[in-house]
Amino acid sequence: MSDFQENSAGYLANHMARLFAAGLQKRIQPLGLAPAQFMVLLELWVRDGRTQADLVGALDVEQATMANTLNRMQRDGLIERRASETDKRSRLVFLTDRARGLEAEAKAAARTQNAQALAGIDDADRVLFLALMRRAIANMQRG
């Protein structure tokens, strides 16, 4: 690894994210989930019945990417789309019973992946590391 790579927050964050996603994929694949689907499920487990635009904003992904992910999730029986009762032009995304039933096991798989990623890091450093990651994300969201 070059000096630039060793000291580049972007390079290191990207490398870590790819490794994390690959590990998570191995853990949730037996549940019939992909990492992108898991991210959407995390949002819907907190608040079901959201618009596609709301999910795009919450996850900082492109509209087309979200549309493709939701199409796959609908095909796989994880979500259903329904017309909004207050705005007939808008469709809301709801979890199916199958998706609700996957919550505990999927989150356990993610916790295991988190534990692997943070192994050997003491509690104080873990808290600091996560706080610094949140701060860096907030900095970039402000543009």
N, C-alpha and C positions, 0 to 999 in steps of 0.2 A: 504494500500500500504506500502510495506516495505521501509526501509531507502535506500536500494540498488535501488529499483525501482524509488523512488523519485529523486535520484541523478544520474540515468543512462540515458545518452543522447540516447542510443540505444533503451532502453525500452520506454522512453517517445516519441521518434520519431516514433517508430513502432505503439504505441498506438494511437497517433495523426493521423498517416497515415490511420490506419484501420477505425477510426471514420470519417475521412474526406472522404474516399472512400465510406463508407456506406451512408453518407449524399449525396454525389455526385450521387451515383447510384440511390437513390430515386428521385433526381431532373432530371436526364437525361433519366431514364427508360421510361417515357412517349414519348420520342423522338425515342425510339427503340434503344438506345445506352447503352453500358456497359462502365465502367470506362476505361478498357484497350483499347477499340475502340476509346474513346474520346482522349486518349493520342496520338494514332496514327493520328487521325484527326487533332489534334493541330499541329503536325509536317507537315502534308500534306497541311494544310491551309496556312502555311508559304511558303512551297515550294513543289509543286505538282510534280509527276513524279520521285519518288525516288526509289532506289533499296531496297529490303528487308534488305540487309546487312547494308545499311545506316540507316534505321529505327532502326535496332537492336542496332547499336552504339549510335544513338541519345537518345534512351530510356533506355539503359543499361538493356536490357532483353535478355533472352536466345533465340537462333535461333528457337528452337522448339515452344516456347511460341509465338513468333512473327508469325511463320508460321500458327499456329492455329488461332490466332487473325485475320490475313489477310484472311484466308479461311472463317471464319465466316462473316467478313466484305464483302467479295465478294458475299457470299450467300445472305446476307442482302441487297445487291444492293448499298453498300457504296463506293466500290472501283472496279476498273478493272485493270487487269494486261496486259501489252503490251510488246512485244519484243522491246528492245532498238534498235534505228536506228544505233547507233555507235558500239554496241557490241551485236551481235545476240545471244550470250550465256546468256545475262543478260535480266531479265524482270523488267520492271518499274511499280510502283504502282501509279495509278492515281485516283483522286476523281471522283465520278459520280455527275451528277447534283443534285441528292437527297442529297448527302453528303455536297455539296456546300450550298444547301439551309438550312441545319441545323446549319450552323456556328453561326449565330447571337443568335439563341435561346439556343444552347448548351453552348456558352460562357457566356450568361446571367445567365444560371443555375449555372455554375461554379463560377461566380462572387458572386452570392447569397450565395453559400456555403462558399466561402472565407470570405464574410462579417460576416457570422455566426461564423466562426472559430476565426475571429479577433475582434469580438464585445467587446467593453469595453477596447480595447488597444488603447492608444492615438497614434497620427500620428508618433511622434518621436520614440516611442517604436516599432511600427509596422515596420518602416524603418529599425531599428536596428535588430529586430527579423528576418526579411527577409534576410538582409545582412549576419547575422550570419549563417542562414540556408544555404545560397549559399556558404559561406566559408567552412562549415563543409562538404558539398557535394564535393567541389573541393578538400579538404584534402583527402577524401576517394577515389576519382577518381585517385588521384596521387599514391595511394596505399601505 
